[in-house]
């Protein structure tokens, strides 16, 4: 009876997961990051539309990238990419306005710079960076398809060329152009209604095929478990860092309290030393 009950319970869970997958849109970041996972061409395609460039070549692209800050808040990036010229890109999907406010964009821009320079390396080696928020709503309420944020010298309007860019893509924009078509596709739950073939084919793999649906169900379950594990790991490291900064406990004691290995605690301590100087 227990085996039969477990089987029924599993079938019901799978059914609920499949129903959820059917409703997924690219504005749902769990789905979006899986569609773009390990897909250089799709990331390149997305960036080429937003940046209106035809010469862009992505050589690295990863989803759900944890960017750790040694002494501050760590973040998980939806997509982190790099092109052949060394430029770095962070693409974030946000359904709620509060998740894409100006200070968050500033923090994401700063964290892209973290650990990009080696010790004593010149600042002119810092790469050009783009933080791109694709928002379901027009958070600035001006009706533009794109909002480009770059620093200016107030006295003369000249660009302050630190090569740091922030772009917001307006999900409510419905213009008859490339951005309008892209936002249409991000709002589509049915791949058959998408306008861009490349997006439709990739999204359809997770929705229209039995193999893809099974994989998506498994991914969702694994992703939930990974999220919980990542959160526990981040909290443990932040706890250990706090105790190291106080400086009243041994590495062994900190390891016991934080549930980290003693070697990990020593590694954190070594990383803290340059910051302390």
C-alpha contacts under 8 A as a table, 3 or more apart, distances in Angstrom:
res1	aa1	res2	aa2	distance
1	X	4	X	5.07
1	X	5	X	6.04
2	X	5	X	5.03
2	X	6	X	6.04
3	X	6	X	5.11
3	X	7	X	6.16
4	X	7	X	5.05
4	X	8	X	6.26
5	X	8	X	5.14
5	X	9	X	6.10
6	X	9	X	5.00
6	X	10	X	6.07
7	X	10	X	5.10
7	X	11	X	6.20
8	X	11	X	5.11
8	X	12	X	6.21
9	X	12	X	5.16
9	X	13	X	6.23
10	X	13	X	5.03
10	X	14	X	6.15
11	X	14	X	5.08
11	X	15	X	6.10
12	X	15	X	5.02
12	X	16	X	6.26
13	X	16	X	5.17
13	X	17	X	6.22
14	X	17	X	5.03
14	X	18	X	6.16
14	X	217	X	7.06
15	X	18	X	5.16
15	X	19	X	6.20
16	X	19	X	5.10
16	X	20	X	6.19
17	X	20	X	5.04
17	X	21	X	6.16
17	X	217	X	6.06
18	X	21	X	4.94
18	X	22	X	6.21
18	X	213	X	6.86
18	X	217	X	6.95
19	X	22	X	5.15
19	X	23	X	6.63
20	X	23	X	5.24
20	X	24	X	6.35
21	X	24	X	5.04
21	X	206	X	7.94
21	X	207	X	6.79
21	X	213	X	7.69
21	X	216	X	7.66
21	X	217	X	7.97
22	X	189	X	6.70
22	X	190	X	7.66
22	X	207	X	6.29
23	X	189	X	5.49
24	X	27	X	7.91
24	X	28	X	6.21
24	X	31	X	6.51
24	X	189	X	5.60
25	X	28	X	5.47
25	X	31	X	6.95
25	X	32	X	7.40
25	X	186	X	6.07
25	X	187	X	5.75
25	X	188	X	5.62
25	X	189	X	4.79
26	X	29	X	6.67
26	X	31	X	6.16
26	X	32	X	4.63
26	X	185	X	7.59
26	X	186	X	4.64
26	X	187	X	6.61
26	X	188	X	7.46
26	X	189	X	7.95
27	X	31	X	7.93
27	X	32	X	6.69
27	X	93	X	6.21
27	X	94	X	7.14
27	X	95	X	6.58
27	X	136	X	6.84
27	X	186	X	5.68
27	X	187	X	6.48
28	X	31	X	5.56
28	X	32	X	6.05
28	X	93	X	7.47
28	X	95	X	7.57
29	X	32	X	4.80
29	X	33	X	5.80
29	X	78	X	7.24
29	X	93	X	5.82
29	X	94	X	7.63
30	X	33	X	5.62
30	X	34	X	6.51
30	X	220	X	7.84
31	X	34	X	5.24
31	X	35	X	6.19
32	X	35	X	5.12
32	X	36	X	6.25
33	X	36	X	5.14
33	X	37	X	5.74
33	X	63	X	5.71
33	X	64	X	7.08
33	X	78	X	6.20
33	X	79	X	7.00
34	X	37	X	4.88
34	X	63	X	7.64
35	X	202	X	6.33
35	X	203	X	6.14
36	X	39	X	5.39
36	X	42	X	6.39
36	X	43	X	6.49
36	X	63	X	7.31
37	X	61	X	7.71
37	X	62	X	6.33
37	X	63	X	5.68
38	X	61	X	6.26
38	X	62	X	6.08
38	X	63	X	7.59
39	X	42	X	5.49
39	X	43	X	6.33
39	X	61	X	7.02
40	X	43	X	5.23
40	X	44	X	5.98
40	X	58	X	5.98
40	X	59	X	6.73
40	X	60	X	6.69
40	X	61	X	5.88
41	X	44	X	4.93
41	X	45	X	5.98
41	X	58	X	7.33
42	X	45	X	4.91
42	X	46	X	6.21
42	X	198	X	7.29
42	X	199	X	7.53
43	X	46	X	5.13
43	X	47	X	6.21
43	X	58	X	7.28
43	X	61	X	7.11
43	X	81	X	7.87
44	X	47	X	5.22
44	X	48	X	5.99
44	X	56	X	6.86
44	X	57	X	6.32
44	X	58	X	5.43
45	X	48	X	5.19
45	X	49	X	6.48
46	X	49	X	5.45
46	X	50	X	6.45
47	X	50	X	5.15
47	X	51	X	5.79
47	X	52	X	7.84
47	X	53	X	7.95
47	X	56	X	7.95
48	X	51	X	5.30
48	X	52	X	5.34
48	X	53	X	4.84
48	X	54	X	6.08
48	X	56	X	6.45
49	X	52	X	4.95
49	X	53	X	6.85
49	X	178	X	6.64
49	X	179	X	6.91
50	X	169	X	7.74
50	X	179	X	6.97
53	X	56	X	6.24
56	X	83	X	6.88
56	X	84	X	7.81
57	X	83	X	5.41
57	X	84	X	5.79
58	X	61	X	7.22
58	X	81	X	6.96
58	X	82	X	5.79
58	X	83	X	4.09
58	X	84	X	6.15
59	X	81	X	7.67
59	X	82	X	5.95
59	X	83	X	5.26
59	X	84	X	5.85
60	X	81	X	5.29
60	X	82	X	5.07
60	X	83	X	6.83
61	X	79	X	6.87
61	X	80	X	5.75
61	X	81	X	4.20
61	X	82	X	6.56
62	X	65	X	6.56
62	X	79	X	5.66
62	X	80	X	5.43
62	X	81	X	6.39
63	X	77	X	6.94
63	X	78	X	5.26
63	X	79	X	4.38
63	X	80	X	6.36
64	X	76	X	5.76
64	X	77	X	5.27
64	X	78	X	4.73
64	X	79	X	6.25
65	X	76	X	5.30
65	X	77	X	4.98
65	X	78	X	6.69
65	X	79	X	6.94
65	X	80	X	6.78
66	X	74	X	7.12
66	X	75	X	5.79
66	X	76	X	4.24
66	X	77	X	6.26
67	X	74	X	5.72
67	X	75	X	5.40
67	X	76	X	6.01
67	X	77	X	7.21
67	X	111	X	7.08
68	X	73	X	7.35
68	X	74	X	4.45
68	X	75	X	6.62
69	X	72	X	5.15
69	X	73	X	5.79
69	X	74	X	5.01
69	X	111	X	7.64
69	X	114	X	7.84
70	X	241	X	7.77
70	X	268	X	7.95
70	X	271	X	7.54
70	X	272	X	7.20
71	X	238	X	7.82
71	X	241	X	7.24
71	X	272	X	7.94
74	X	234	X	7.60
75	X	108	X	7.98
77	X	80	X	6.40
77	X	90	X	6.76
77	X	91	X	7.42
77	X	92	X	6.80
78	X	90	X	7.41
78	X	91	X	6.19
78	X	92	X	5.32
78	X	93	X	7.09
79	X	89	X	7.81
79	X	90	X	5.60
79	X	91	X	5.10
79	X	92	X	6.70
80	X	88	X	7.33
80	X	89	X	5.61
80	X	90	X	4.66
80	X	91	X	6.62
81	X	88	X	5.81
81	X	89	X	4.98
81	X	90	X	6.50
82	X	86	X	5.99
82	X	87	X	5.60
82	X	88	X	4.64
82	X	89	X	6.13
83	X	86	X	5.44
83	X	87	X	5.55
83	X	88	X	6.85
84	X	87	X	7.51
86	X	127	X	6.28
86	X	128	X	7.60
87	X	127	X	5.50
87	X	128	X	4.94
87	X	129	X	5.76
87	X	130	X	7.86
88	X	112	X	7.51
88	X	127	X	6.78
88	X	128	X	6.39
88	X	129	X	4.79
88	X	130	X	6.31
89	X	129	X	5.85
89	X	130	X	4.78
89	X	131	X	5.96
89	X	132	X	7.50
90	X	108	X	7.87
90	X	112	X	7.76
90	X	130	X	6.25
90	X	131	X	4.82
90	X	132	X	6.02
91	X	131	X	6.17
91	X	132	X	4.76
91	X	133	X	6.00
91	X	134	X	7.39
92	X	131	X	7.83
92	X	132	X	6.12
92	X	133	X	4.81
92	X	134	X	6.09
93	X	133	X	6.02
93	X	134	X	5.02
93	X	135	X	6.14
94	X	97	X	7.06
94	X	99	X	6.04
94	X	100	X	6.36
94	X	133	X	6.88
94	X	134	X	6.19
94	X	135	X	4.81
94	X	136	X	6.41
95	X	99	X	7.65
95	X	135	X	5.77
95	X	136	X	4.87
95	X	137	X	7.06
96	X	99	X	5.60
96	X	100	X	7.35
96	X	135	X	7.47
96	X	136	X	7.24
96	X	137	X	7.55
97	X	100	X	5.49
97	X	101	X	6.67
97	X	135	X	7.32
97	X	137	X	7.02
97	X	139	X	6.02
98	X	101	X	5.64
99	X	104	X	7.47
100	X	104	X	6.20
100	X	105	X	6.66
100	X	133	X	6.76
100	X	135	X	7.42
101	X	104	X	5.49
101	X	105	X	6.53
102	X	105	X	5.16
102	X	106	X	6.29
103	X	106	X	4.88
103	X	107	X	6.18
104	X	107	X	5.01
104	X	108	X	6.16
105	X	108	X	5.16
105	X	109	X	6.15
105	X	131	X	6.91
105	X	133	X	7.92
105	X	166	X	7.05
106	X	109	X	5.11
106	X	110	X	6.26
107	X	110	X	5.01
107	X	111	X	6.10
108	X	111	X	5.10
108	X	112	X	6.25
108	X	131	X	6.89
109	X	112	X	5.35
109	X	113	X	6.97
109	X	129	X	7.29
109	X	130	X	7.42
109	X	131	X	6.01
109	X	164	X	7.24
109	X	165	X	7.93
109	X	166	X	7.64
110	X	113	X	5.39
110	X	114	X	6.76
111	X	114	X	4.94
112	X	116	X	7.79
112	X	129	X	7.29
113	X	116	X	5.56
113	X	126	X	7.26
113	X	127	X	7.90
114	X	117	X	7.81
115	X	118	X	7.22
116	X	126	X	6.76
116	X	127	X	7.88
117	X	121	X	5.92
117	X	122	X	7.83
117	X	123	X	7.64
117	X	125	X	7.13
117	X	126	X	6.70
118	X	121	X	5.32
121	X	125	X	7.18
122	X	125	X	5.76
122	X	126	X	7.99
123	X	126	X	5.63
127	X	163	X	7.57
128	X	162	X	7.92
128	X	163	X	4.76
128	X	164	X	5.91
128	X	165	X	7.96
129	X	163	X	6.44
129	X	164	X	5.04
129	X	165	X	6.06
130	X	164	X	6.32
130	X	165	X	4.80
130	X	166	X	5.71
130	X	167	X	7.30
131	X	165	X	6.32
131	X	166	X	4.78
131	X	167	X	6.25
132	X	166	X	5.90
132	X	167	X	4.74
132	X	168	X	5.78
132	X	169	X	7.36
133	X	166	X	7.96
133	X	167	X	6.31
133	X	168	X	4.81
133	X	169	X	6.15
134	X	168	X	5.92
134	X	169	X	4.65
134	X	170	X	6.55
134	X	171	X	6.69
135	X	138	X	6.96
135	X	139	X	7.50
135	X	168	X	7.06
135	X	169	X	6.10
135	X	170	X	5.74
135	X	171	X	5.36
136	X	170	X	6.72
136	X	171	X	4.27
136	X	172	X	6.37
137	X	170	X	6.27
137	X	171	X	5.39
137	X	172	X	5.49
138	X	141	X	5.14
138	X	142	X	7.40
138	X	143	X	6.91
138	X	170	X	5.06
138	X	171	X	6.45
138	X	172	X	5.83
138	X	173	X	7.75
139	X	170	X	7.64
140	X	143	X	7.97
143	X	170	X	7.81
143	X	173	X	6.89
144	X	147	X	6.72
144	X	170	X	6.99
144	X	173	X	7.21
145	X	169	X	6.08
145	X	170	X	5.16
145	X	171	X	7.90
145	X	173	X	5.50
145	X	175	X	7.96
145	X	179	X	6.71
145	X	180	X	7.58
146	X	167	X	6.84
146	X	168	X	5.69
146	X	169	X	4.78
146	X	170	X	6.04
147	X	167	X	5.55
147	X	168	X	5.00
147	X	169	X	6.60
147	X	170	X	7.90
148	X	165	X	7.42
148	X	166	X	6.11
148	X	167	X	4.69
148	X	168	X	6.69
149	X	165	X	6.13
149	X	166	X	5.02
149	X	167	X	6.04
150	X	159	X	7.38
150	X	160	X	7.74
150	X	164	X	7.05
150	X	165	X	5.54
150	X	166	X	6.76
151	X	159	X	6.09
151	X	160	X	5.28
151	X	161	X	7.39
151	X	162	X	7.91
152	X	157	X	5.71
152	X	158	X	5.59
152	X	159	X	4.52
152	X	160	X	5.00
153	X	156	X	6.01
153	X	157	X	5.24
153	X	158	X	5.26
153	X	159	X	6.17
153	X	160	X	5.95
154	X	157	X	5.36
154	X	158	X	7.59
161	X	164	X	7.78
170	X	173	X	5.59
170	X	183	X	7.80
171	X	183	X	5.42
171	X	186	X	7.95
172	X	183	X	7.35
173	X	179	X	7.69
173	X	180	X	5.84
173	X	183	X	6.89
174	X	180	X	4.69
174	X	181	X	7.48
174	X	183	X	7.23
174	X	184	X	7.11
175	X	179	X	7.30
175	X	180	X	4.58
175	X	181	X	7.61
176	X	180	X	5.70
176	X	181	X	6.96
177	X	180	X	5.18
177	X	181	X	6.17
178	X	181	X	5.18
178	X	182	X	6.15
179	X	182	X	4.93
179	X	183	X	6.14
180	X	183	X	5.26
180	X	184	X	6.15
181	X	184	X	5.00
181	X	185	X	6.33
181	X	195	X	6.35
181	X	196	X	7.50
182	X	185	X	5.19
182	X	186	X	6.31
182	X	195	X	7.78
182	X	196	X	7.43
183	X	186	X	4.94
183	X	187	X	6.32
184	X	187	X	5.32
184	X	188	X	6.46
184	X	194	X	7.22
184	X	195	X	7.69
185	X	188	X	5.06
185	X	193	X	7.70
185	X	194	X	4.93
185	X	195	X	6.40
185	X	196	X	7.24
185	X	199	X	7.68
188	X	191	X	6.79
188	X	193	X	6.78
188	X	194	X	6.49
190	X	193	X	5.65
190	X	194	X	7.18
191	X	194	X	5.23
191	X	199	X	7.84
191	X	200	X	4.70
191	X	201	X	7.28
191	X	203	X	6.16
191	X	204	X	5.52
192	X	200	X	6.66
192	X	204	X	7.92
193	X	200	X	7.96
194	X	197	X	7.16
194	X	199	X	7.36
194	X	200	X	5.59
195	X	200	X	7.44
196	X	199	X	5.54
196	X	200	X	6.20
197	X	200	X	4.98
197	X	201	X	6.01
198	X	201	X	5.39
198	X	202	X	6.40
199	X	202	X	5.33
199	X	203	X	6.03
200	X	203	X	5.27
200	X	204	X	5.79
201	X	204	X	5.05
201	X	205	X	6.46
202	X	205	X	5.40
202	X	206	X	7.43
203	X	206	X	5.72
203	X	207	X	6.61
204	X	207	X	4.93
204	X	208	X	5.09
204	X	209	X	7.31
205	X	208	X	5.80
205	X	209	X	5.77
205	X	212	X	5.21
205	X	213	X	7.67
206	X	209	X	6.48
206	X	211	X	7.80
206	X	212	X	4.14
206	X	213	X	4.98
206	X	215	X	7.41
206	X	216	X	6.08
207	X	210	X	7.95
207	X	212	X	6.51
207	X	213	X	5.64
208	X	212	X	7.30
208	X	213	X	7.31
209	X	212	X	5.18
209	X	213	X	6.13
210	X	213	X	5.16
210	X	214	X	6.14
211	X	214	X	5.25
211	X	215	X	6.18
212	X	215	X	5.03
212	X	216	X	6.06
213	X	216	X	5.03
213	X	217	X	6.18
214	X	217	X	5.14
214	X	218	X	6.28
215	X	218	X	5.09
215	X	219	X	5.99
216	X	219	X	4.88
216	X	220	X	6.04
217	X	220	X	5.20
217	X	221	X	6.41
218	X	221	X	5.21
218	X	222	X	6.11
219	X	222	X	5.00
219	X	223	X	5.71
220	X	223	X	4.98
220	X	224	X	6.19
221	X	224	X	5.31
221	X	225	X	6.49
222	X	225	X	5.09
222	X	226	X	6.07
223	X	226	X	4.93
223	X	227	X	6.00
224	X	227	X	5.15
224	X	228	X	6.42
225	X	228	X	5.25
225	X	229	X	6.27
226	X	229	X	4.96
226	X	230	X	5.90
227	X	230	X	5.14
227	X	231	X	6.07
228	X	231	X	5.22
228	X	232	X	6.26
229	X	232	X	5.14
229	X	233	X	6.16
230	X	233	X	5.04
230	X	234	X	6.11
231	X	234	X	5.19
231	X	235	X	6.13
232	X	235	X	5.15
232	X	236	X	6.09
233	X	236	X	5.08
233	X	237	X	6.25
234	X	237	X	5.23
234	X	238	X	6.14
235	X	238	X	5.10
235	X	239	X	6.07
236	X	239	X	5.09
236	X	240	X	6.21
236	X	258	X	5.23
236	X	259	X	6.95
236	X	260	X	6.91
237	X	240	X	5.01
237	X	241	X	6.07
237	X	258	X	7.42
237	X	260	X	7.67
238	X	241	X	5.09
238	X	242	X	6.19
239	X	242	X	5.17
239	X	243	X	6.39
239	X	258	X	6.38
240	X	243	X	5.14
240	X	244	X	6.12
240	X	254	X	6.17
240	X	255	X	7.54
240	X	258	X	5.98
240	X	265	X	6.84
240	X	268	X	7.99
241	X	244	X	5.00
241	X	245	X	6.14
241	X	268	X	6.91
241	X	269	X	7.61
242	X	245	X	5.20
242	X	246	X	6.44
243	X	246	X	5.12
243	X	247	X	6.30
243	X	248	X	7.41
243	X	249	X	7.01
243	X	254	X	6.89
244	X	247	X	4.95
244	X	248	X	7.61
244	X	249	X	7.35
244	X	254	X	7.85
244	X	269	X	6.74
247	X	250	X	7.97
249	X	253	X	6.03
249	X	254	X	6.35
250	X	253	X	5.17
250	X	254	X	6.23
251	X	254	X	5.11
251	X	255	X	6.06
251	X	262	X	6.14
251	X	265	X	6.24
251	X	266	X	6.78
252	X	255	X	5.14
252	X	256	X	6.28
252	X	262	X	5.91
253	X	256	X	5.11
253	X	257	X	6.32
254	X	257	X	5.21
254	X	258	X	5.94
254	X	262	X	7.88
254	X	265	X	7.26
255	X	258	X	5.29
255	X	259	X	5.52
255	X	260	X	4.93
255	X	261	X	5.59
255	X	262	X	5.22
255	X	265	X	6.36
256	X	259	X	5.35
256	X	260	X	7.06
260	X	264	X	6.34
260	X	265	X	6.79
261	X	264	X	5.19
261	X	265	X	6.48
262	X	265	X	5.04
262	X	266	X	6.27
263	X	266	X	5.05
263	X	267	X	6.19
264	X	267	X	4.96
264	X	268	X	6.26
265	X	268	X	5.12
265	X	269	X	6.20
266	X	269	X	4.96
266	X	270	X	6.23
267	X	270	X	5.16
267	X	271	X	6.29
268	X	271	X	5.07
268	X	272	X	6.15
269	X	272	X	5.04
269	X	273	X	6.55
270	X	273	X	5.41
270	X	274	X	7.81
271	X	274	X	6.45
271	X	275	X	7.29
272	X	275	X	5.18
272	X	276	X	6.13
273	X	276	X	5.07
273	X	277	X	6.45
274	X	277	X	5.17
